[in-house]
Amino acid sequence: RAKKHLGQHFLTDQNIARDIVDSLSLEGYKKVLEVGPGMGVLTKFLLEKDVETYVAEIDNESIDYLKKHYPKLEEQHFVGDFLKTDIPTVFGDEELAVIGNFPYNISSQILFKIIDNFQYVPEMSGMFQKEVAERTSGIPRTKEYGILSVLVQAYYDVEYLFTVHENVFNPPPKVKSGVIRMTRNLKPGLAGNEVLFKQIVKAGFGQRRKKMSNSLKVLGIPEAISSHRFLDIRAEELSVADFIDFTNEWKSSLGV
Ligand code: SAM
């Protein structure tokens, strides 16, 4: 029986499972980590590929099921709770792709964890609730565009691949789902200024309806950029590149 608190909704459509797995390029890395394999609907197709499959699953019943039905999955390739998995400790310097039909209750945490480990993760394909998939791929001046869009797109190019209907899950979730692919592409100018960048993005969208001059007050806007043109508009009007430029001007105005 599915466990609600673990976000368990098992995909029953084999074609959709195959499409998600096939969306990985499988280029430039040899390992794939699947988050939340459940009963292995994606795992089965991954195991047919020429990659080493690792699985992060916290539900013991699912783990027992996977061990029994997928003998190709090696014992030492089970890593447990994804949010508690320290990627470089488990995988060293080796790059790996991440894939999953993710547990929707921890979608943002999963995305933030991938960003924090972007140097190890060149690619990610997976399913989130549709709204999260849309926010991740959101563009300026839309209601979907926000913290998740800017932070993810600063590190990855994001493509919204397709929408998945509730009725291909057991039990069906309350909302539609969306599959996205993220391909690493660290945007120019971000390296070295990531901490300030994240603070500015989060504070900027903290008060969506207000101009940046207002929403960034909490950070203490440096005098030297207090009449910057971006301060006169709202966060949702700024592109990812604008946020990076602004961060860099902020930083250099501090003389550091
Ligand atoms: N991949 C399967 C499928 O498509 O049918 C299951 C998907 S289900 C939406 C999400 C899965 O994530 C469940 O199997 C659940 O036990 C697992 N899960 C929940 N929290 C997790 C965590 N922190 N780390 C790893 N797996 C987790």
Boltz pocket constraint, residues with backbone or C-beta under 6 A from the ligand:
constraints:
  - pocket:
      binder: B
      contacts: [[A, 6], [A, 7], [A, 8], [A, 9], [A, 10], [A, 11], [A, 12], [A, 35], [A, 36], [A, 37], [A, 38], [A, 39], [A, 40], [A, 41], [A, 42], [A, 56], [A, 57], [A, 58], [A, 59], [A, 62], [A, 80], [A, 81], [A, 82], [A, 83], [A, 100], [A, 101], [A, 102], [A, 103], [A, 104], [A, 106]]
      max_distance: 6.0
